[in-house]
Amino acid sequence: MRHLHTALCSLVLLGAGSVASAADFIYTVQPGDHPWNLAGRYLKSPALALKLRQLNQIPDDRRVMPGTRLHIPQAWLKLESAQVRLLAATGDTSLQPGTTAARSAVAGELLQAPSTLRTGPSGSATLQFADGSRVLVRRDSELQLQQAQTRLLGQGSLVTLALLHGSLENQVTPVGESGGRFEIRSPAAVAAVRGTQFRVYADGSSLRTEVLSGAVNVANPSGQVTAQAAQGSVAQTGQTPSAPVALLPAPSLDSLPERVERLPIDLPLPALAGASGYRTQIAPDTQFSVAISDETSPAARIRARDVDDGSYVLRVRGIDAQGLEGLSSQRTLVVHARPEPPLLIEPAPDTVTTAERPVFRWTQADPGWSYRLQTTASGEPTAFDEQVVQAATAQPARDLPTGLYQWRVAAIQPGKGQGPWGDAQAFRRVLPGPGVDIPPPQDGSLTLRWSAQPQTTQYRLQVARDNSFASPQTDAQTEATQYQLHDLEPGVHHVRVQAIGADGYIGPWGSTQTFTVPEPRPQYWRALLLLLPALALF
């Protein structure tokens, strides 16, 4: 067991109306009570009967009037070991009873002093004491149970814990006049508690205290301050404890979804003025017996990593510049992230296809799983096509009209059911580019015609001498489904047409077609006219 800092500061947490720890216990005499049998039952030594008689000025040591109120110093009261139960444990949490080897902690087991409890990055545990007090040991903490006893008279609990590093969330049952005491020691300070709700964080040189109920007197050799409920203070070795400051208010969780389908959780949170960070905790119950996730973030976001599917309690609070954590907001949260949706392969995002029934493909997690495929036309409230298939590929059950679509897939695990939908991907189904009807050219002129396409406002026509269309002779747009060409040069020409939709979408080019403009026929009558003068000489 480590030795605590030799110059411990004093941090005393007091409930309203509490008395000093050295105050006497008040006992009401019952019929048959007298100093000797009281000492035998409740005091550390029978010889204390004489001191009890002297302190309370009892004239007859064998008879005391019932109803008499006796003063008994707390130090005289007999003690017995009290049970400390490891109410819950999760993650990498270990227990070291006494000087034996450390082992994995088991929820439900009883602890005896001295024992050391350690939690790792994913660990968390809750201790429950005989008087109902609870301590949640957060991740990355080391806590020693140094004392756990109960006074036979009044059932006051005496508990001493040593927090070597890490953080605790404590809910200590008020003890009234029972004379109980609950101490949390750290290398920098001691918290002596008589019933309150508070949090502490120890890092060796300082102890941060956040009081949720009751009042706190923070003292060390340099001075002292008193913090009320919803206030916090920082005690550092060798320095006067900081003046109490108001804890940050609880953040709003109204904008959060009630159901989360993606992990890790990373959701925006309305920022708190004065917050330099945020803590997100997730527990399986409202008592927060364990924190299955405990994450901090410098941004105004709610974050959690790997959480099993189920219903949980979410708790979030801000952290100020001194590291003091504020008041918490709490609400239920359902995690439904499994089975995870597959990765989509094709059609790839924003793909354009002319297929009436395009092929959909996605990754496969397990050959025994099935998948639900959903295809929805843009702007439509219901799915155009939805089907469950065993393979990782499928086609729509009916032809897709032209238009913009989205598709998504969810996995179905036997025995568990359907998991969340994956992100939808968009694709567009279009008709092939318009085919051109090419009549024979007449005297260098030609009228090209093609079929109208739905949802089309314009067509673009290109004519070129080479099939690369690098330098088209004609590049025109028209609303009609025909175009007249003039003054065509003899030879081979290439032509193609594409449709332009009403939404501005430019469709694919139609297939390239060719036509040939013939050389002009020789005009023999002109040659005859030239020969006429020569013929006249004969």
VOMIVEX-146854 format. One record per residue (C-alpha): z, x negated, y negated. Coordinates in pm, whole numbers, padded with zeros to 5 digits, always signed. Example, Ala and Ser with C-alpha at 12.3 -4.5 7.8 and 13.67 -1.06 7.14 Angstrom:
BEGIN
+00780-01230+00450+00714-01367+00106
// end
This chain:
BEGIN
+00000+00000+00000-00093-00135-00339+00174-00202-00598+00134+00010-00907+00127-00144-01251+00476-00276-01332+00474-00138-01685+00399+00226-01614+00353+00458-01908+00516+00800-01908+00309+01121-01895+00524+01434-01858+00368+01776-01806+00611+02058-01887+00581+02433-01849+00718+02658-02118+01096+02694-02090+01136+02417-01830+01446+02199-01815+01487+01826-01778+01452+01678-01432+01821+01571-01434+01948+01922-01506+02186+02076-01254+02078+02327-00996+02252+02662-01046+02383+02818-00724+02526+03172-00701+02821+03185-00459+02783+03420-00161+03071+03575+00039+03233+03307+00258+03107+03011+00053+03342+02730-00049+03288+02363-00148+03325+02226+00206+03071+02447+00384+02832+02422+00090+02850+02043+00108+02793+02049+00483+02487+02270+00454+02318+02158+00134+02454+01827+00006+02373+01474+00113+02735+01402+00215+03036+01626+00303+03245+01406+00076+03057+01552-00221+03265+01868-00173+03545+01712-00378+03309+01620-00662+03158+01969-00650+03509+02122-00682+03597+01887-00968+03267+01943-01157+03299+02322-01142+03683+02329-01176+03732+02529-00857+04107+02597-00807+04091+02679-00434+03866+02456-00221+03863+02719+00057+03786+03025-00147+03542+03092-00430+03480+03430-00589+03134+03564-00482+02893+03571-00775+03034+03254-00929+02761+03026-01064+02808+02667-00954+02644+02365-01115+02512+02116-00858+02345+01789-00971+01993+01758-00834+02070+01411-00694+02341+01556-00462+02108+01799-00284+02008+01724+00074+01637+01665+00138+01415+01714+00438+01055+01615+00498+00806+01874+00379+00473+01944+00540+00156+01848+00357-00153+02002+00506-00503+01866+00467-00640+02207+00388-01004+02100+00377-01215+01785+00397-01585+01721+00371-01826+01430+00351-01708+01071+00388-01332+01131+00372-01088+00905+00559-00713+00914+00625-00483+00619+00685-00138+00725+00811+00115+00459+00719-00008+00111+00813-00234+00227+01097-00610+00196+01089-00806+00439+00874-00995+00717+01052-01199+01020+00962-00990+01294+00806-00972+01624+00996-00925+01951+00809-00607+02131+00910-00403+01826+01012-00055+01756+00872+00016+01447+00665+00338+01246+00658+00441+01005+00385+00324+00740+00348-00045+00816+00398-00361+00717+00211-00657+00948+00161-00993+00810+00051-01310+00997-00046-01653+00838-00071-01957+00935-00281-02004+01259-00084-01638+01316+00004-01388+01575-00113-01055+01703+00018-00773+01943-00069-00403+01892-00001-00169+02190+00019+00207+02144-00025+00503+02344+00099+00546+02536-00228+00176+02636-00235+00067+02368-00482-00283+02232-00428-00459+01910-00519-00836+01873-00498-00928+01508-00444-01272+01455-00590-01532+01208-00470-01482+00830-00501-01103+00856-00511-00807+00685-00342-00479+00876-00323-00149+00781-00161+00108+01035-00045+00432+00850-00119+00687+01132-00092+00690+01494+00024+01036+01646+00063+01207+01978+00010+01563+02042-00103+01745+02265+00144+01906+02450-00142+01657+02631-00362+01358+02501-00165+01254+02277-00454+00974+02040-00355+00976+01672-00446+00624+01527-00427+00506+01184-00537+00139+01091-00529-00022+00764-00636-00376+00793-00769-00512+00438-00754-00855+00540-00879-01067+00852-00900-00986+01203-01010-00778+01505-00910-00779+01873-00996-00426+02009-00962-00272+02351-00945+00106+02309-00921+00326+02609-00846+00596+02666-01113+00937+02578-00969+01166+02770-01207+01527+02667-01143+01463+02523-00797+01471+02169-00932+01133+02074-00791+00931+01785-00919+00565+01689-00872+00467+01340-00980+00126+01178-00997+00143+00805-01055-00143+00579-01157-00172+00213-01259-00165+00326-01624+00063+00632-01635+00282+00882-01453+00240+01258-01461+00559+01449-01385+00477+01813-01328+00692+02127-01299+00415+02380-01270+00082+02378-01448-00292+02349-01399-00449+02024-01507-00694+01746-01421-00643+01371-01422-00880+01076-01393-00756+00720-01337-00966+00406-01367-00692+00141-01368-00647+00086-01741-00639+00446-01858-00548+00797-01752-00742+01092-01891-00554+01422-01879-00706+01766-01933-00455+02051-01951-00569+02400-01859-00226+02569-01874+00122+02464-01982+00197+02178-02222+00176+01802-02184+00392+01531-02336+00206+01201-02312+00431+00902-02368+00426+00527-02324+00608+00236-02488+00375+00259-02787+00442+00625-02869+00390+00980-02754+00193+01298-02826+00205+01654-02694-00107+01834-02573-00118+02211-02535-00334+02418-02302-00710+02361-02353-00637+02018-02500-00681+01669-02364-00551+01319-02429-00627+00965-02316-00341+00729-02231-00428+00360-02218-00205+00070-02126-00058-00094-02436-00187+00166-02682-00047+00483-02833-00186+00785-02648-00471+00946-02836-00398+01251-03046-00468+01569-02852-00814+01713-02903-00954+02053-02810-01144+02053-02484-01508+02157-02501-01565+02530-02452-01707+02662-02129-02090+02649-02120-02300+02961-02077-02451+03017-01733-02623+03348-01818-02973+03199-01803-02933+03056-01453-03099+03224-01156-02871+03375-00894-03086+03228-00617-03211+02871-00584-03500+02792-00350-03569+02427-00431-03366+02112-00374-03250+01905-00543-03119+02156-00797-03219+02058-01150-03192+02348-01396-03166+02349-01778-02840+02449-01943-02774+02554-02305-02640+02242-02475-02279+02228-02597-02208+02079-02938-02017+01754-02892-02105+01713-02524-02227+01373-02404-02252+01480-02041-02203+01765-01795-02034+01803-01457-02168+02038-01189-01953+02125-00888-02040+02348-00593-01784+02483-00347-01797+02728-00056-01515+02946-00199-01357+03046-00529-01047+02838-00451-01262+02523-00454-01087+02390-00145-01362+02127-00128-01646+02034-00356-01954+01995-00139-02146+01872-00443-02002+01699-00750-02259+01558-00991-02265+01450-01354-02564+01438-01587-02606+01298-01940-02850+01580-02014-02775+01949-02048-02876+02024-01691-02720+02156-01374-02780+01913-01089-02702+01904-00719-02867+01715-00437-02856+01817-00071-02683+02154-00022-02708+02365+00294-02838+02719+00268-02563+02968+00193-02359+03144-00074-02150+02920-00301-01944+02907-00617-02091+02703-00901-01865+02544-01165-01998+02366-01476-01829+02203-01776-01916+01967-02058-01785+01611-02108-01704+01478-02455-01745+01126-02593-01396+01022-02472-01480+01132-02119-01255+01440-02139-01398+01730-01942-01388+02073-02100-01327+02426-01983-01533+02544-01688-01776+02829-01635-01797+02964-01283-02033+03197-01098-02180+03261-00755-02497+03084-00644-02716+03147-00339-02912+02854-00197-03212+02951+00017-03427+02640+00043-03501+02623+00417-03720+02612+00607-03897+02416+00340-04249+02531+00255-04537+02313+00377-04755+02098+00157-05088+02257+00068-05404+02063+00156-05707+02279+00077-05837+02438-00132-05705+02168-00366-05579+02275-00711-05851+02427-00929-06112+02395-00656-06435+02592-00694-06577+02736-00377-06876+02953-00298-06743+03045+00047-06675+03414+00097-06385+03329+00328-06266+02979+00237-06061+02778+00485-05693+02722+00395-05506+02424+00540-05149+02296+00501-04906+02056+00667-04713+02154+00981-04340+02078+01017-04287+02202+01373-04534+02334+01631-04299+02624+01705-04295+02753+01349-04529+03015+01210-04651+03053+00852-04711+03333+00605-05023+03289+00392-05065+03493+00076-05375+03510-00143-05355+03692-00478-05625+03760-00734-05537+03650-01086-05365+03925-01282-05313+04149-00979-04954+04254-00893-05013+04272-00518-05160+04025-00274-05530+04057-00192-05465+03918+00156-05144+03831+00346-05114+03726+00707-04882+03542+00948-05043+03270+01160-04918+03023+01419-05148+02737+01319-05153+02538+00997-05491+02679+00898-05636+03025+00831-05908+03218+00652-05882+03544+00458-05923+03854+00674-06194+03985+00438-06448+03847+00194-06318+03737-00145-06498+03882-00447-06580+03631-00716-06288+03548-00942-05977+03337-00988-05717+03330-00708-05385+03175-00616-05261+03097-00267-04923+02997-00129-04754+02948+00207-04400+02996+00342-04269+02862+00672-04105+03091+00929-03849+02921+01154-03752+03098+01479-03396+03222+01461-03371+03165+01085-03659+03357+00939-03886+03295+00645-03803+03025+00396-03899+03018+00028-04258+03026-00089-04415+02699-00191-04580+02653-00529-04901+02851-00564-05232+02670-00612-05527+02814-00801-05888+02815-00693-06201+02998-00803-06451+03173-00584-06801+03186-00737-07146+03275-00624-07385+02989-00562-07591+02895-00866-07880+03133-00933-08194+03077-00730-08517+03074-00932-08824+03282-00859-09125+03062-00948-09467+03228-00984-09782+03016-01004-09826+02855-01349-10105+02995-01562-10270+02767-01817-09952+02557-01871-09728+02861-01908-09472+02994-01665-09201+03264-01667-08902+03179-01446-08681+03460-01315-08349+03470-01122-08096+03724-00997-07815+03840-01223-07462+03735-01128-07146+03945-01191-06909+03857-01476-07176+03636-01634-07270+03640-02002-07516+03348-02022-07731+03124-01810-07829+02764-01863-08175+02644-01757-08290+02286-01719-08644+02162-01643-08712+01793-01586-08980+01566-01444-08726+01394-01213-08460+01550-00992-08175+01358-01161-08220+01570-01476-08124+01265-01679-08375+01356-01954-08458+01725-01919-08767+01850-02098-08604+02189-02134-08229+02255-02168-08172+02609-02289-07919+02894-02271-08012+03258-02249-07845+03592-02188-08150+03716-01999-08227+03651-01634-08564+03497-01718-08711+03224-01936-09071+03151-02040-09201+02796-02046-09502+02687-02252-09727+02384-02275-09624+02241-01944-09777+01907-01858-09964+01878-01530-09763+01748-01239-09439+01813-01050-09143+01971-01236-08782+02027-01125-08578+02329-01232-08217+02450-01191-08000+02727-01335-07622+02777-01370-07418+03082-01468-07159+03087-01752-06884+03345-01703-06738+03588-01955-06421+03375-01966-06621+03063-02050-06614+02926-01695-06927+02723-01615-07041+02777-01260-07218+02536-01029-07583+02455-01061-07810+02641-00830-08025+02452-00587-08294+02236-00743-08639+02378-00700-08980+02236-00783-09311+02365-00907-09638+02196-00980-09858+02242-01282-10219+02171-01174-10463+01957-01366-10693+02173-01583-11032+02257-01422-11339+02072-01558-11528+02278-01816-11891+02234-01689-12047+02461-01951-11957+02211-02225-12162+01943-02045-12457+02180-02016-12449+02242-02389-12479+01871-02446-12783+01855-02219-12973+02139-02389-13129+01924-02667-13265+01681-02411-13419+01959-02205-13598+02094-02513-13810+01775-02540-13993+01856-02221
// end
